Every structure is written in C-alpha cells, then in structure tokens.
C-alpha cells in the first residue's frame, strides 16, 4: 500500500483543508453517523483515520473506546498532535489495513475511504478480513468507498469539492484520479472504483455473509445552507457508496472448514 502512503505524505494538511471545508463533507458526515448508529459506550476501531476527523467525532458522540489506524505517518502525526492539544483518550497507530493485526474485539469498525485504496482483489480481501477479525460477533462495520455505480463521466461534482481528472479501466475496477478541492488548497489522489461483483467476491472471501449498500442522503442542514437545487448533480451521480456489514454468528473465519 505504498501508493496510498505516498499520496498522503504529499498532500498532508491539504487533505485536512478539503475534509474541513468542502460542501461534500456535510452529507458524508451525516451519512457516516446515520449508518454507524448508536455510539454510546461502544468500542470503535476507525480505519483510515487520517488526521482524526471522524475518530474524534466518534469519541465525542459517546464511544467508550476509540482506536484510530492509518497507513500514513504524516496523517497520524496530525491526529496525535490534535490529541495532545485537546485530549479525548484516543489511541492512534500507524498501520497497514492490508496486514491488520487483531487490535481488540470492537463493536464497530469505521472505514471511511479505505477500501478504495486497494488496487488488487487480494488487497481488498485482506482489508475486509482485518475488519472481520477485529469485530465481536454481532459487530458491524461501515465503509465509505467510491460507489460502484458512480459515473466519472456523469454530472460534474466540482461544486461539492470533487473534480474527476481521468479514469483508467481494469477488469474489476476503475482507477479514478480526482482533485480534492478545499477552500484554500487542492490536492490530487487516485482511488479505485470497484465493481459490485468484485466487492461481493471479496466480502465472501473475508467471511462476511451479511452486508448491504446504502445510498447517501443530503441532510436538511446542507439543503438549507446551499439550496436544494445545488445538490442535484450529487443526488443523480453520488461518488460515495456506504457499505454496511455485520459479523454474524454464522460467519466462519476465512479458511475455516
């Protein structure tokens, strides 16, 4: 996963500017927490935690224990700096979700913009296995990733903070290069748009038997702030997909008979 590491080492606090200021952050955050559900007294593992944006919000929402993991030392340093300045009791680790150890047994795993950085099905399956391994039976995960139905050539999303530069198609995914447009900075990343079929195959290989997709909603707060018509392009062509799964009692550990 050195490609993801290199990307974030380069963009650093430019990504923070995008995350904190782009109009798209409103609907994203609303849908993340809607799908996470009740957080009071929950133990939560936040993968691809970045500079700690969602990690801190999850803790502030009442989670008992929150652990953040990110591949990028640059991002983890930013998260730890904020934790030092405004302590909430969050632990951060630099780690690769492709080779994720068992850090505990968590009620919830959040994976906001993680799965889209896998570039092979082996990497994607390994990420999902790590999620499965760190969940208690009955535990849930919420993953935000590039929607399999997103059309890079469809209605533009520039007004929301996303500008598609190009897409290179492979058998099971498209490699989408896009600009992330913040209030003060613009950064460029390349991310995978996996097909429904590839994701289903990898989820099964990772041990998940219960999962589903959720279409993002535009919250009333974002409608009031920007106007209803402002969100028409996003509603018709959302780049975000919300994958929600549960580790059920019937799930076998990958490789078990």
SEZAVEX-486582 format. One record per atom (N, C-alpha, C, CB): residue in three letters; x, y, z. Coordinates in steps of 0.05 Angstrom, whole numbers, plus 5000, padded with zeros to 4 digits. Each point is the difference from the previous one (the first is absolute). Glycine has a CB too. Example, Ala and Ser with C-alpha at 12.3 -4.5 7.8 and 13.67 -1.06 7.14 Angstrom:
<pts>
ALA526448865156ALA498250245000ALA501850245000ALA496249775025SER503150444961SER501650245001SER498550225014SER502449874957
</pts>
This chain:
<pts>
UNK501649765000UNK498450245000UNK501750255000UNK496449755024UNK506050244964UNK501750235000UNK498950234984UNK503849695006UNK494550254974UNK498950214984UNK498350195017UNK500049694960UNK498250195057UNK498450165017UNK501750165020UNK496349674996UNK505750205015UNK501850145018UNK501350244987UNK500849565024UNK500250404951UNK501350214986UNK498150234994UNK503149674979UNK494450275014UNK498150204994UNK499550195024UNK497849694967UNK501850185056UNK499450165024UNK502550145011UNK496249695010UNK506150194986UNK502450145008UNK500350264984UNK502249565012UNK496950444963UNK500250244983UNK497950215007UNK502049714964UNK495550205040UNK497950205003UNK499750105028UNK497749784963UNK503050065057UNK500150095028UNK497650175008UNK504949994997UNK495650255012UNK497850175011UNK498250114978UNK502950115039UNK497949854935UNK498250084978UNK497449835002UNK503950134971UNK496449625037UNK497749835003UNK498350095023UNK502549614981UNK498750485040UNK498650115023UNK498250244991UNK503749855031UNK497450324952UNK498550234990UNK497649904985UNK504250274997UNK496149534986UNK497749894984UNK498049885019UNK503049914962UNK497949935057UNK498149865018UNK498450205017UNK503149615001UNK498250615006UNK498750185018UNK498350214986UNK503849935031UNK496650114943UNK498650234987UNK498349934975UNK503850265017UNK496749514971UNK498549944975UNK497049955007UNK504149804979UNK494050305004UNK497249965005UNK499249715003UNK499150414975UNK502449415012UNK499349715001UNK500449895028UNK501349964953UNK500350175064UNK500549895027UNK497449995017UNK504750194997UNK493449984997UNK497550005015UNK498449754996UNK499950494997UNK499449444978UNK498649754995UNK501649755008UNK497650234963UNK505049785032UNK501649775008UNK499849945030UNK503150104962UNK497450115054UNK500049975029UNK497249915010UNK503650355004UNK494349774985UNK497349935008UNK499549704995UNK498550474989UNK502349434987UNK499549724993UNK501849815015UNK498550164955UNK504049925051UNK501749835016UNK498749955027UNK504150194977UNK495050025037UNK498949965027UNK497249874999UNK502750405015UNK495849654964UNK497449874997UNK500449704999UNK498150404977UNK504049515008UNK500549724996UNK501449875024UNK500150084951UNK501650085063UNK501349895023UNK498049945022UNK504150264989UNK493849915013UNK498049955020UNK500950085028UNK498349634972UNK500650245049UNK500550075028UNK502949955007UNK495349885011UNK506050335000UNK502849985006UNK500550015031UNK501050224956UNK497049845059UNK500450025029UNK501149745012UNK496350345002UNK506049685011UNK501449775013UNK501049794981UNK497050085038UNK503149984936UNK501049814981UNK503150014998UNK495750044974UNK505549735019UNK502850004993UNK500250014969UNK501249735042UNK500550464948UNK500050054972UNK502950014990UNK495750265004UNK504849604974UNK502550004985UNK499650174975UNK501449555018UNK500150674980UNK499750184977UNK502449964981UNK497450345028UNK502149514950UNK502149954981UNK500150224979UNK499449515007UNK503050544982UNK500550234982UNK499150255014UNK499349714959UNK501650325066UNK499050225017UNK501150274991UNK499749685037UNK502450334946UNK501050254991UNK500950185024UNK497149974960UNK502250285039UNK500950185021UNK498150005024UNK502050294965UNK496249515036UNK498349965023UNK497350134999UNK504149965025UNK495150124952UNK497450154997UNK497749835012UNK501750234959UNK497849535030UNK497849845010UNK500749875027UNK498649924953UNK503950025051UNK500849885026UNK499150165023UNK504049794977UNK496550475022UNK499350185021UNK497050045002UNK504450244995UNK494249784983UNK497150035000UNK498749755012UNK500250304960UNK500949475035UNK498949755011UNK500349995030UNK501149764957UNK501250335052UNK500550005029UNK498150215013UNK504849864994UNK494950374994UNK498350215011UNK497149924999UNK503350344985UNK496049464998UNK497249914999UNK499449795022UNK500050094951UNK502049855065UNK499449835023UNK501449735000UNK495850235003UNK505849714977UNK501449744999UNK501849975024UNK499850004950UNK500249765062UNK501649955024UNK503049984993UNK496149765020UNK504550104959UNK502849954991UNK500150064970UNK500849665037UNK501250494955UNK500450064971UNK503049974994UNK496050314999UNK504649534981UNK502749964990UNK500150074970UNK500849635034UNK501150544959UNK500350094972UNK502449874988UNK497750435010UNK502149494965UNK502249884985UNK500250124973UNK499649575025UNK502850514967UNK500450104973UNK502749924990UNK496950395009UNK503349574965UNK502549924987UNK502150235000UNK497549674972UNK501550575027UNK501750234996UNK501150125026UNK497550104959UNK505149895046UNK501150135024UNK499450295001UNK503649665000UNK496250474977UNK499450294999UNK497350055012UNK502850054959UNK495249795033UNK497350035010UNK499849935030UNK498249904954UNK503149895054UNK499949925028UNK501450215018UNK500049524986UNK502150605004UNK501350225015UNK498150235004UNK504549874981UNK494050204998UNK498050215003UNK497949935020UNK500850134953UNK498349615047UNK497949915019UNK501150015028UNK498049714965UNK504450205039UNK501249995027UNK500550295010UNK502149564989UNK498650624993UNK500450285009UNK497450115010UNK503750064966UNK494149895020UNK497450105010UNK499349875026UNK498550084953UNK502049665050UNK499449865025UNK501750115023UNK498949584974UNK503650495021UNK501650125021UNK499050275008UNK503949764982UNK495150394999UNK499050275006UNK497249995012UNK502750184963UNK495649635029UNK497349985009UNK499449715006UNK498550414973UNK502549495049UNK499849715006UNK497249905004UNK504550035020UNK494949744966UNK497549875003UNK500349715009UNK498150294965UNK504449625037UNK500549725007UNK500049814977UNK498050105043UNK502850004933UNK500149844976UNK502849904996UNK496350264979UNK504049495012UNK502649884993UNK500349984970UNK500049745043UNK502250344947UNK500549994971UNK502449824994UNK498150464995UNK501749394983UNK502149834990UNK500650054971UNK498749655034UNK503850344958UNK500749984972UNK499949714992UNK503050415002UNK495449524979UNK499749724992UNK498749974973UNK499749885048UNK500949894939UNK498949944974UNK497649825003UNK504650044979UNK493150055011UNK497549855002UNK500149744984UNK497650425008UNK504349554974UNK500449764985UNK501249785018UNK500650264957UNK500849825063UNK501349815019UNK499350085029UNK503849924967UNK493650105038UNK499150115025UNK499949785022UNK497350344975UNK504149695047UNK499949815021UNK497350025015UNK505050015005UNK494649815014UNK497750025017UNK500650205022UNK498549524991UNK500350715008UNK500550225019UNK498049985023UNK501850294964UNK496249555034UNK497949965020UNK497649884987UNK501850395027UNK496049604988UNK497549914990UNK498150245003UNK500849505011UNK498550624967UNK498650265000UNK497149964992UNK504250234989UNK494149945022UNK497250004993UNK499550114972UNK498950065048UNK502850134945UNK499750134973UNK502850044988UNK495750235015UNK504449754959UNK502450084985UNK499150204979UNK502349555008UNK498850694992UNK499550194979UNK502450004981UNK497250295031UNK502249724943UNK502049994980UNK499350204978UNK501149515010UNK499450754997UNK499250214982UNK502350054980UNK497150225035UNK502449724939UNK501950024979UNK502549835006UNK498450464991UNK501049285012UNK502249805003UNK499949804977UNK499850055049UNK498049824946UNK499949784980UNK500750094972UNK496549795028UNK503050464967UNK500650114973UNK503050034994UNK495750245002UNK506049725019UNK502950024996UNK501249724994UNK500150405029UNK498349394972UNK501049744991UNK500350014970UNK497849765039UNK504350124951UNK500450004970UNK499949724989UNK502850415005UNK496949395012UNK499549724991UNK497949885018UNK504849954984UNK493949835006UNK498049875016UNK501249875025UNK497349924959UNK505250005039UNK501449895024UNK500250215022UNK502649684970UNK498150575022UNK500250225019UNK497250065012UNK504050194975UNK494049825008UNK497350065009UNK499049785020UNK499150244956UNK501449515037UNK499249785018UNK501550025026UNK499049714961UNK503550355038UNK501650025025UNK499050225018UNK504049834975UNK495250405014UNK498850225015UNK497449905014UNK502050344969UNK496349535016UNK497549915011UNK500449785021UNK497850114957UNK504249725039UNK500649805021UNK500950135026UNK501349684963UNK500350535034UNK500950155024UNK497650125015UNK504450104977UNK493750005008UNK497650115012UNK498549785014UNK499650354965UNK500049425022UNK498549775011UNK501449915025UNK498549874954UNK504150115046UNK501649895022UNK499750185025UNK503249804967UNK496450455030UNK500050195022UNK497250065010UNK504150204982UNK493849675008UNK497350045009UNK499149785019UNK499050234957UNK499449845063UNK498749805016UNK497849874984UNK501150255043UNK498149514963UNK497649894987UNK497650195004UNK501749525007UNK497050544971UNK497950205002UNK500950294995UNK497749705031UNK505050334968UNK501150264995UNK499650094971UNK503449925035UNK496650344960UNK499550114974UNK502350164989UNK495150015012UNK505050014962UNK501950194987UNK498550184981UNK503849675005UNK497250574993UNK499050204981UNK502450094983UNK496250155031UNK503649804943UNK502250084982UNK498950204980UNK502249555005UNK499250674993UNK499450204979UNK502149964978UNK498050345033UNK501049624943UNK501849944977UNK498950134975UNK501649575022UNK499850414956UNK498950104975UNK497849824992UNK504550204986UNK493249925008UNK497649844993UNK500649844974UNK497050335023UNK502449414976UNK500349854975UNK498350124978UNK500849595027UNK497150564979UNK498250114980UNK500850294992UNK496449725018UNK505750384994UNK500950274993UNK501050014972UNK501250095048UNK497950114937UNK500950054972UNK501950234999UNK495649824983UNK507050135014UNK502050214999UNK499550204977UNK503249695020UNK495250224960UNK499450184978UNK497250125002UNK503149734971UNK495650235051UNK497350105004UNK500150295010UNK498549545010UNK499250555002UNK499950285009UNK502350075018UNK495149974998UNK506050274998UNK502450085014UNK499450055030UNK501750214958UNK500449745058UNK499850045029UNK501850225010UNK498849525004UNK502250644978UNK501950215008UNK499050185022UNK501750004954UNK495750075045UNK498950185020UNK500049895028UNK497150184964UNK503249565038UNK500049875026UNK502849945011UNK495649794988UNK506450264995UNK502749965008UNK501549774987UNK498650185042UNK500149704937UNK501249774986UNK500150064970UNK498349685035UNK504150294953UNK500250044971UNK501449754989UNK500250515004UNK498449344979UNK501149774988UNK502050084978UNK495849735011UNK506650174990UNK502050064980UNK500049794978UNK502850235034UNK497249514974UNK500149784981UNK499249745013UNK503650244974UNK495849565010UNK499649735010UNK501349804981UNK495750145023UNK505849684989UNK501249784985UNK498549745008UNK504650234997UNK494349634983UNK498449765006UNK501749755001UNK496150234979UNK503449605041UNK501149745002UNK497749805001UNK504250175024UNK496449574979UNK497949804999UNK497950035021UNK503449694981UNK497550365044UNK498150015023UNK499850275013UNK501149535007UNK500250674982UNK499950275012UNK500850214980UNK501149795045UNK498350464962UNK501150224986UNK501850165019UNK495950034970UNK506450065020UNK501850175016UNK499350294993UNK503749645000UNK495050495019UNK499050274996UNK501950205012UNK495249835000UNK505950354984UNK501650225010UNK498250255003UNK504249814978UNK495950315046UNK498350235005UNK501350215016UNK496149704997UNK503150555000UNK500950225016UNK498150035024UNK502050244960UNK499149805064UNK498550065024UNK500250305005UNK500749535019UNK497150624978UNK500150295000UNK499150105027UNK499250014950UNK502650105065UNK499450135025UNK499650304997UNK502549645024UNK497150504998UNK499750284999UNK502550154992UNK496549965034UNK505849924974UNK502650134995UNK501949844984UNK499350235042UNK500349504957UNK501949824987UNK498649804983UNK503150065038UNK498349854941UNK499049784983UNK502249784999UNK497150324973UNK502149435032UNK501849784999UNK498949794980UNK501650085048UNK500149744943UNK499249804980UNK500649735011UNK500950324962UNK497249495035UNK500349735009UNK499049814978UNK499650135048UNK501249624953UNK499049794982UNK498849785018UNK503450114964UNK494149815029UNK498549825017UNK498549804983UNK499550365034UNK499949414978UNK498749784985UNK497050015002UNK504049725008UNK494750244969UNK497149974999UNK499549704994UNK499150494984UNK500549355037UNK499649724997UNK497249934990UNK503349935036UNK496549864948UNK497349914991UNK498649865023UNK501749954953UNK495650045044UNK498449865020UNK500849715002UNK496250304990UNK504449574987UNK500749725000UNK502649955014UNK497649954957UNK504450225039UNK502649965013UNK499750045031UNK502450164958UNK496150045050UNK499650055028UNK498549765013UNK499950504991UNK498149404996UNK498649775011UNK501849765003UNK495850174979UNK505949785001UNK501949775001UNK501950035024UNK499649954950UNK501450305054UNK502050045021UNK498750005028UNK502750274968UNK494849835034UNK498649985025UNK499549715008UNK497850444990UNK501549404991UNK499549715006UNK502649875009UNK496349994966UNK505950075019UNK502649885007UNK501050095027UNK501049994951UNK498150255058UNK500850105026UNK498449895023UNK501550414977UNK496349455016UNK498349885021UNK497350135005UNK504249875020UNK495250354966UNK497550155004UNK497849874984UNK502550425009UNK495349525006UNK497649904987UNK497650205001UNK501549545011UNK498850675004UNK497950195004UNK501050284994UNK497849715034UNK501350424944UNK500850274993UNK498150114980UNK504849895009UNK495350384988UNK498350134980UNK501050284994UNK496149735016UNK502950394963UNK500850264991UNK497850215007UNK502749804963UNK498250445044UNK498150215007UNK500750254983UNK499549825048UNK498550294940UNK500350244983UNK500250245019UNK497549794960UNK504450395036UNK500250245017UNK497750194997UNK504949954998UNK494350175024UNK498050215000UNK501350275005UNK496649675018UNK502150544972UNK500950275006UNK498450105024UNK501250094950UNK500149975072UNK498650095024UNK498850284997UNK503149725027UNK494950334989UNK498650264998UNK501850235005UNK495949775016UNK506150195002UNK501950225006UNK501550084974UNK500549835047UNK500349984937UNK501450064975UNK498250134979UNK503149625010UNK494450294990UNK498050124982UNK499650295008UNK497749564993UNK502050495033UNK499550285009UNK502450174994UNK497049835036UNK505450064966UNK502450164996UNK500550084971UNK501949775041UNK497750034941UNK500750044972UNK497650024981UNK504249765010UNK493550164999UNK497649994983UNK499649724989UNK500850484987UNK496749455008UNK499349734991UNK501149944973UNK495950025027UNK503950164954UNK500949954972UNK503049964999UNK496150274983UNK505449855036UNK502949975000UNK500949715000UNK500350445025UNK498049384987UNK500849735004UNK499049814978UNK500050095049UNK498950024930UNK498849824979UNK502149824987UNK496750354991UNK505649755003UNK502149834987UNK500949785019UNK501550394973UNK498849685053UNK500949805019UNK497849785004UNK502850355023UNK494749734978UNK497949805003UNK499949824976UNK497450335028UNK503049774948UNK499849834976UNK502549844995UNK496950344982UNK505449745030UNK502549864995UNK501850015024UNK499650114951UNK499649785072UNK501750015024UNK502649844996UNK495950065028UNK506350064979UNK502549864999UNK500349815024UNK502150384975UNK496449675046UNK500249845025UNK498049775001UNK501750415023UNK499349364986UNK498349785006UNK500549915029UNK500049854952UNK497950075062UNK500249925028UNK499449705003UNK498650475015UNK503549394991UNK499949715003UNK499849935029UNK502649924957UNK495349955052UNK499649945028UNK499749705003UNK497750445008UNK503949445010UNK500049715004UNK500049935029UNK502349944957UNK497049815049UNK500049905027UNK501549735001UNK495550235009UNK506149745012UNK501249745005UNK497949835015UNK504850195002UNK493949634984UNK497949845012UNK501249755014UNK496850164964UNK501549715052UNK500849765014UNK500649774980UNK497250145040UNK501549884936UNK500449794980UNK502650044984UNK495149964997UNK506250275005UNK502450054985UNK502249825010UNK498750474993UNK502749414988UNK502549855006UNK502450184996UNK497849574986UNK504350375030UNK502550134995UNK501049924972UNK501250015050UNK499950174934UNK501049934973UNK501949765003UNK499450474984UNK500149334999UNK501749765000UNK499049785017UNK503850304991UNK494249755026UNK498949795017UNK498349814984UNK500150325039UNK499849444970UNK498349794987UNK497150045006UNK503849685001
</pts>
